[in-house]
Amino acid sequence: MIIVPVKEGENIDRSLKKFKRKFEKTGVIRELRSRQAYVKPSVKRREEIKKAIYVQHMQQNEE
């Protein structure tokens, strides 16, 4: 359970922003979306390799 303490006189928008940030860090929505459809392990591994290659190219271009 996510608890966001609200201080006396603190803006409710700031508290809501803190809550959203904490909720995003838990990864609940990301996991929910990934579980909507089954992805074969071979396809998942292939996508991870493609992402790693892409990140590596981006890092090399940055240098």
N, C-alpha and C positions, 0 to 999 in steps of 0.2 A: 504494500500500500504506500502511495506517495503522500508525504506530509510536507506542506509548505507553511511554515509559521508566518503569520501576518502580524507585523508590528503595529503598534498604535499610531494612527495617522498615516500609515503607508498607503500609497496609491494601489487600488485593486488591479489596475492594468499591469503594474510591476509584478504583483503576486501571481497573476495569470501567466505572465511571461516566464517566471521562475518555474511554475508548474509545467508549462509546455516544454521547457528545456529539460527538466528532469524526466518527463514522460518520453521524450524523444531518445534520451540516453538509455532508457530501459530496452528499447528495440522491439516493443510489442507490435507496433504497426508493421514494421519491416518483416517480422516473423509471420504475422497474419497474412500478408500479401504473398510471401513465399510458399505458404502452405495451401494457398487456394488451388494450385495445380501441381501435380506431381512432376518432378524433373528427374530423369534418369541420372544415376551417378556419373555415367560417362559423359553426358551432356553438361552436367554441372562442372566436372573437371575440365572439360574443353573450354567452357566459358571462363573459368578461373585462369587458365593458361593464357587465353586471349587478353584478359584484363591485365595480367602480369606483364605481357609483352608490350601492351599499350603504355602502361605506367613506366616501364623501362625506357621506351622510346621518348616519352615526354621528359624524363629526367636527363637523358642524353642530349636532347635538343636544348634543354635549359642551360647546360654547361657550355 
